[in-house]
């Protein structure tokens, strides 16, 4: 192809830009000139709505892909789990880089393990799948909505305890200035309020600014998003067991879409990881055949093991009380057709009824498993 500048369309969140930069680096290693274009999406514009209320699937995808279809960009970079299965026919998933961890993680200020969360603890997530899985495993927990990018979600988690600490220090400081508690203040705190604030990380300072409606004891995120954002060093987290928390289809994977055949070939050569493509193809095929879109709580995870693709699927009711699940070893040489057969079996065993119920109970589609 003519080696002009390749333009990458992406969302403007920190995580999205980091993912786009990784694709940019891979293409530049093949001597392409690459620039990144930030695109505001419908999901970005409606900050206060849960994703499953945005009106359609692909709230974080379609505006970005439209840049490619309009010819304003050559390729687009997405978190694969955000992508609807009904892609425009003009677009091709040209490249799937090596996938990061597909697991979910529990993040809490006190470093709790999931089984040790106190009864009645409030857990935050924007994902219908995660909510159903949490309630299925621990019906004694309370699950509350949580929106925002990865850093915003963590700040909301940390906000209550940091704001309480700030208030205590301010009160103690006022007492000290009034000469009514100098010794107590100095015994309790070895820093002034200003020194304490200066010692906080940027993430913690941001947490102090949040006006909270809900106080969270823990939140659930994708491990890949946490690590790609570089925030895993700043929080305590536990990887949740895949047996109970089967990840979203495509979780941990990046998808690069393109329309021009020459661009498709260039991207495929530079970034495509065959193993990750096989695994995510199985996952997205199962999702498409089940017909749940993003509206139903569905987890699908595939891992290539020799000549088979070990595949686990969970379909849940939204309250987590009902569960249809399956595990199969699918032949790698016919993985797409085997994935279709697995989905058909699940539908016959009750998954279709759960999905139908979810569609009836949810006004519109789309959750985001970040």
C-alpha positions as CSV (number, residue, x, y, z in Angstrom):
1,X,0.0,0.0,0.0
2,X,1.0,3.7,-0.4
3,X,2.8,4.4,2.9
4,X,1.1,7.7,3.7
5,X,0.1,8.6,7.2
6,X,-2.3,6.1,8.8
7,X,-4.9,7.8,11.0
8,X,-6.2,5.9,14.0
9,X,-9.6,6.9,15.4
10,X,-10.2,6.2,19.1
11,X,-12.1,7.4,22.1
12,X,-10.3,10.1,24.2
13,X,-10.2,8.3,27.5
14,X,-6.8,7.6,29.0
15,X,-7.3,3.8,28.6
16,X,-8.5,4.2,25.0
17,X,-5.5,6.4,24.1
18,X,-3.1,3.9,25.7
19,X,-4.6,1.1,23.6
20,X,-4.4,3.2,20.4
21,X,-0.8,4.1,21.2
22,X,0.1,0.4,21.5
23,X,-1.3,-0.2,18.0
24,X,0.5,3.0,16.7
25,X,3.8,1.6,18.1
26,X,3.2,-1.8,16.3
27,X,2.5,-0.1,13.0
28,X,5.4,2.3,13.4
29,X,7.7,-0.7,13.9
30,X,6.7,-1.6,10.3
31,X,7.8,1.9,9.2
32,X,4.3,3.4,8.9
33,X,3.7,7.0,9.8
34,X,0.7,7.0,12.3
35,X,-1.3,9.7,14.0
36,X,-4.2,9.4,16.5
37,X,-7.5,11.1,16.3
38,X,-9.7,11.4,19.4
39,X,-13.4,10.9,18.9
40,X,-16.2,11.8,21.3
41,X,-18.8,9.0,21.4
42,X,-22.4,8.8,22.5
43,X,-21.3,6.9,25.6
44,X,-18.9,9.8,26.5
45,X,-21.6,12.4,26.0
46,X,-24.1,10.9,28.4
47,X,-21.9,10.7,31.5
48,X,-24.7,10.3,34.0
49,X,-26.5,7.4,32.4
50,X,-25.7,3.7,32.8
51,X,-24.5,2.2,29.6
52,X,-27.5,-0.2,29.3
53,X,-29.8,2.9,29.2
54,X,-28.0,4.6,26.3
55,X,-30.4,3.4,23.6
56,X,-28.4,0.9,21.6
57,X,-25.4,-1.3,21.7
58,X,-22.0,0.1,20.7
59,X,-22.3,3.3,22.6
60,X,-18.5,3.6,22.7
61,X,-17.9,2.2,19.2
62,X,-20.1,3.5,16.4
63,X,-19.0,7.1,16.3
64,X,-15.3,5.9,16.2
65,X,-16.0,3.4,13.4
66,X,-18.0,6.1,11.5
67,X,-14.7,8.0,11.0
68,X,-13.3,5.0,9.1
69,X,-16.5,4.6,7.1
70,X,-16.5,8.3,6.2
71,X,-12.8,8.1,5.1
72,X,-11.6,10.5,7.8
73,X,-9.6,7.8,9.5
74,X,-7.9,4.6,8.2
75,X,-8.5,2.4,11.2
76,X,-10.2,2.4,14.6
77,X,-9.1,0.9,17.9
78,X,-11.6,-0.5,20.4
79,X,-11.9,-2.6,23.5
80,X,-13.3,-5.7,21.9
81,X,-15.8,-6.3,24.7
82,X,-17.5,-3.0,23.8
83,X,-18.1,-4.0,20.2
84,X,-21.5,-5.2,19.0
85,X,-21.5,-8.4,17.0
86,X,-23.5,-6.8,14.2
87,X,-20.7,-4.8,12.7
88,X,-21.2,-2.8,9.4
89,X,-20.4,-5.1,6.5
90,X,-17.8,-2.6,5.1
91,X,-15.7,-3.0,8.2
92,X,-13.3,-5.8,9.0
93,X,-11.6,-6.7,12.3
94,X,-8.2,-6.4,10.8
95,X,-6.1,-7.0,13.8
96,X,-6.4,-8.5,17.3
97,X,-3.2,-8.0,19.3
98,X,-2.2,-10.5,21.9
99,X,-4.8,-10.4,24.6
100,X,-4.2,-9.3,28.2
101,X,-5.8,-10.9,31.2
102,X,-9.5,-11.6,30.7
103,X,-10.2,-11.8,34.4
104,X,-12.3,-9.5,36.6
105,X,-10.8,-8.1,39.8
106,X,-12.3,-6.9,43.1
107,X,-10.8,-3.6,44.2
108,X,-11.3,-2.4,47.8
109,X,-9.6,0.1,50.0
110,X,-9.1,-2.6,52.7
111,X,-7.8,-5.3,50.3
112,X,-10.8,-7.6,50.9
113,X,-11.1,-11.0,49.2
114,X,-14.5,-11.5,47.7
115,X,-15.6,-14.2,50.1
116,X,-14.5,-12.0,53.1
117,X,-16.6,-8.9,52.2
118,X,-18.8,-8.2,55.2
119,X,-22.5,-9.0,54.8
120,X,-24.4,-6.1,53.2
121,X,-21.3,-4.6,51.7
122,X,-21.9,-2.3,48.7
123,X,-20.1,-3.3,45.5
124,X,-20.1,-1.0,42.5
125,X,-20.3,-2.0,38.8
126,X,-21.9,-0.7,35.6
127,X,-22.1,-4.2,34.1
128,X,-25.3,-6.3,34.2
129,X,-23.1,-9.4,33.8
130,X,-21.0,-8.6,36.9
131,X,-24.0,-7.6,38.9
132,X,-25.7,-10.9,38.2
133,X,-22.6,-12.9,38.9
134,X,-21.9,-11.1,42.2
135,X,-25.5,-11.7,43.4
136,X,-25.4,-15.3,42.3
137,X,-22.2,-15.9,44.3
138,X,-23.1,-13.6,47.3
139,X,-26.8,-12.7,47.4
140,X,-26.1,-11.0,50.8
141,X,-24.2,-8.2,49.0
142,X,-25.7,-4.9,47.6
143,X,-24.7,-4.0,44.1
144,X,-25.0,-0.4,43.0
145,X,-24.4,1.3,39.6
146,X,-21.0,2.8,39.0
147,X,-20.1,4.9,35.9
148,X,-16.9,6.5,34.6
149,X,-13.5,5.6,33.3
150,X,-11.2,3.4,35.3
151,X,-9.6,6.3,37.2
152,X,-13.0,7.8,38.0
153,X,-14.4,4.6,39.3
154,X,-11.4,4.1,41.6
155,X,-11.7,7.7,42.8
156,X,-15.4,7.0,43.7
157,X,-14.3,4.0,45.7
158,X,-11.7,5.9,47.6
159,X,-13.7,9.1,48.0
160,X,-15.6,8.3,51.2
161,X,-12.7,7.3,53.4
162,X,-10.4,10.1,52.0
163,X,-13.0,12.7,52.5
164,X,-13.7,11.5,56.0
165,X,-10.0,11.7,56.8
166,X,-9.8,15.2,55.3
167,X,-12.6,16.4,57.5
168,X,-11.0,14.9,60.6
169,X,-7.8,16.6,59.9
170,X,-9.5,19.9,59.2
171,X,-11.4,19.8,62.5
172,X,-8.2,18.9,64.3
173,X,-6.4,21.7,62.6
174,X,-9.1,24.2,63.6
175,X,-8.7,23.1,67.2
176,X,-5.0,23.6,67.0
177,X,-5.3,27.1,65.6
178,X,-7.7,27.9,68.4
179,X,-5.0,26.8,70.9
180,X,-7.4,24.2,72.2
181,X,-5.8,20.9,71.3
182,X,-2.3,21.3,70.1
183,X,-1.0,18.3,71.9
184,X,-3.9,16.1,70.7
185,X,-3.4,17.2,67.2
186,X,0.3,16.6,67.2
187,X,-0.2,13.2,68.8
188,X,-2.7,12.1,66.2
189,X,-1.1,13.6,63.1
190,X,2.5,14.0,62.1
191,X,1.6,16.2,59.1
192,X,-0.3,19.4,58.7
193,X,-3.4,19.3,56.5
194,X,-1.4,20.9,53.7
195,X,1.4,18.4,54.1
196,X,-1.1,15.5,54.1
197,X,-2.8,16.8,50.9
198,X,0.6,17.2,49.2
199,X,1.5,13.6,50.0
200,X,-1.6,12.2,48.2
201,X,-1.3,10.8,44.7
202,X,-3.1,12.6,41.9
203,X,-5.7,9.8,42.0
204,X,-6.4,10.3,45.7
205,X,-6.6,14.1,45.2
206,X,-9.2,13.5,42.5
207,X,-11.2,11.3,44.9
208,X,-11.5,14.3,47.4
209,X,-13.4,16.2,44.7
210,X,-16.2,13.7,44.1
211,X,-19.7,14.5,45.4
212,X,-20.9,11.0,46.3
213,X,-24.4,9.6,46.2
214,X,-23.2,6.1,47.1
215,X,-20.4,4.9,49.3
216,X,-18.7,1.8,47.9
217,X,-17.0,-0.9,49.9
218,X,-15.5,-2.5,46.8
219,X,-15.8,-2.3,43.0
220,X,-15.3,-4.8,40.2
221,X,-13.3,-4.0,37.1
222,X,-11.6,-5.7,34.2
223,X,-8.0,-6.5,35.2
224,X,-6.8,-5.6,31.7
225,X,-8.2,-2.1,32.0
226,X,-6.8,-1.6,35.5
227,X,-3.3,-2.6,34.3
228,X,-3.4,-0.8,31.0
229,X,-4.3,2.4,32.9
230,X,-1.3,2.0,35.1
231,X,-3.5,2.1,38.2
232,X,-2.8,-1.4,39.5
233,X,0.1,0.0,41.6
234,X,-2.2,2.4,43.5
235,X,-4.9,0.0,44.8
236,X,-5.4,-3.3,46.5
237,X,-7.1,-5.9,44.2
238,X,-8.0,-9.6,44.0
239,X,-8.4,-11.5,40.8
240,X,-11.9,-13.1,40.9
241,X,-12.2,-16.8,40.1
242,X,-13.2,-17.5,36.5
243,X,-15.4,-20.4,37.6
244,X,-17.9,-18.0,39.2
245,X,-17.0,-14.9,37.2
246,X,-16.8,-16.0,33.5
247,X,-15.6,-12.8,31.7
248,X,-17.4,-10.9,29.0
249,X,-16.7,-12.0,25.4
250,X,-13.6,-10.4,24.2
251,X,-12.6,-9.0,27.6
252,X,-8.9,-8.1,27.7
253,X,-8.6,-7.9,23.9
254,X,-8.2,-5.0,21.6
255,X,-9.8,-4.9,18.2
256,X,-8.6,-2.9,15.2
257,X,-11.2,-2.3,12.5
258,X,-10.6,-1.1,9.0
259,X,-12.3,-1.0,5.6
260,X,-9.6,-0.5,3.0
261,X,-8.2,-3.9,2.0
262,X,-4.6,-2.5,1.9
263,X,-5.0,-1.1,5.4
264,X,-6.6,-4.4,6.6
265,X,-3.6,-6.3,5.3
266,X,-1.1,-3.9,6.9
267,X,-2.8,-4.0,10.3
268,X,-3.2,-7.8,10.2
269,X,0.5,-8.2,9.5
270,X,1.6,-5.7,12.2
271,X,-0.6,-6.6,15.1
272,X,-2.7,-9.8,14.7
273,X,-2.1,-12.5,17.3
274,X,-3.5,-15.9,15.9
275,X,-4.2,-17.4,19.3
276,X,-6.1,-14.3,20.5
277,X,-8.1,-14.3,17.3
278,X,-9.2,-17.9,17.7
279,X,-10.2,-17.4,21.3
280,X,-12.1,-14.2,20.7
281,X,-13.8,-15.6,17.6
282,X,-15.2,-18.4,19.7
283,X,-16.4,-16.0,22.4
284,X,-18.1,-13.5,20.0
285,X,-19.6,-16.4,17.9
286,X,-21.3,-17.8,21.1
287,X,-22.5,-14.3,22.0
288,X,-23.9,-13.7,18.5
289,X,-25.7,-17.0,18.3
290,X,-27.2,-16.5,21.8
291,X,-28.6,-13.2,20.6
292,X,-28.1,-11.4,23.9
293,X,-26.2,-8.5,22.6
294,X,-25.1,-6.6,25.7
295,X,-28.5,-6.6,27.4
296,X,-28.3,-10.0,29.0
297,X,-25.8,-11.1,31.7
298,X,-23.6,-13.4,29.5
299,X,-20.0,-14.5,30.2
300,X,-18.0,-16.4,27.6
301,X,-14.3,-17.3,27.9
302,X,-12.2,-19.4,25.6
303,X,-8.6,-20.5,25.9
304,X,-6.7,-22.4,23.3
305,X,-5.2,-25.6,24.6
306,X,-3.4,-27.6,22.0
307,X,-5.9,-28.9,19.5
308,X,-8.9,-27.7,21.5
309,X,-10.4,-24.4,22.6
310,X,-11.6,-24.8,26.2
311,X,-14.8,-22.7,26.4
312,X,-16.9,-21.7,29.4
313,X,-20.2,-19.9,29.2
314,X,-22.6,-18.5,31.8
315,X,-26.0,-17.0,31.1
316,X,-27.8,-15.5,34.1
317,X,-31.0,-13.8,35.1
318,X,-30.5,-10.2,36.0
319,X,-31.0,-10.9,39.7
320,X,-28.5,-13.7,39.6
321,X,-30.9,-16.3,40.9
322,X,-31.0,-18.3,37.7
323,X,-28.0,-19.7,35.9
324,X,-27.4,-21.8,32.7
325,X,-23.7,-22.7,32.2
326,X,-21.6,-25.0,30.1
327,X,-18.0,-26.0,29.6
328,X,-16.7,-27.7,26.4
329,X,-13.5,-28.4,24.5
330,X,-14.1,-27.3,21.0
331,X,-11.9,-28.5,18.1
332,X,-9.6,-25.7,17.0
333,X,-9.9,-26.8,13.3
334,X,-13.6,-26.1,13.4
335,X,-13.9,-23.7,16.3
336,X,-16.5,-21.3,14.8
337,X,-19.0,-24.0,13.9
338,X,-18.4,-25.8,17.2
339,X,-19.1,-22.5,19.0
340,X,-22.4,-22.2,17.1
341,X,-23.4,-25.7,18.3
342,X,-22.5,-24.9,21.9
343,X,-24.7,-21.8,21.8
344,X,-27.6,-23.7,20.3
345,X,-27.3,-26.3,23.1
346,X,-27.3,-23.5,25.7
347,X,-30.4,-21.9,24.2
348,X,-32.2,-25.2,24.3
349,X,-31.3,-25.6,28.0
350,X,-32.9,-22.4,29.1
351,X,-30.5,-19.6,28.0
352,X,-33.0,-18.4,25.4
353,X,-35.6,-17.8,28.1
354,X,-33.2,-15.9,30.3
355,X,-32.2,-13.7,27.4
356,X,-35.8,-13.1,26.4
357,X,-36.6,-12.0,29.9
358,X,-33.6,-9.7,30.1
359,X,-34.6,-8.0,26.9
360,X,-38.1,-7.5,28.2
361,X,-36.9,-6.1,31.5
362,X,-34.2,-3.8,30.1
363,X,-35.4,-0.7,28.2
364,X,-32.4,-0.7,25.8
365,X,-29.1,-2.5,25.2
366,X,-25.5,-2.1,26.1
367,X,-23.3,-2.6,29.1
368,X,-19.7,-1.9,29.4
369,X,-17.4,-4.2,31.3
370,X,-14.5,-2.0,32.0
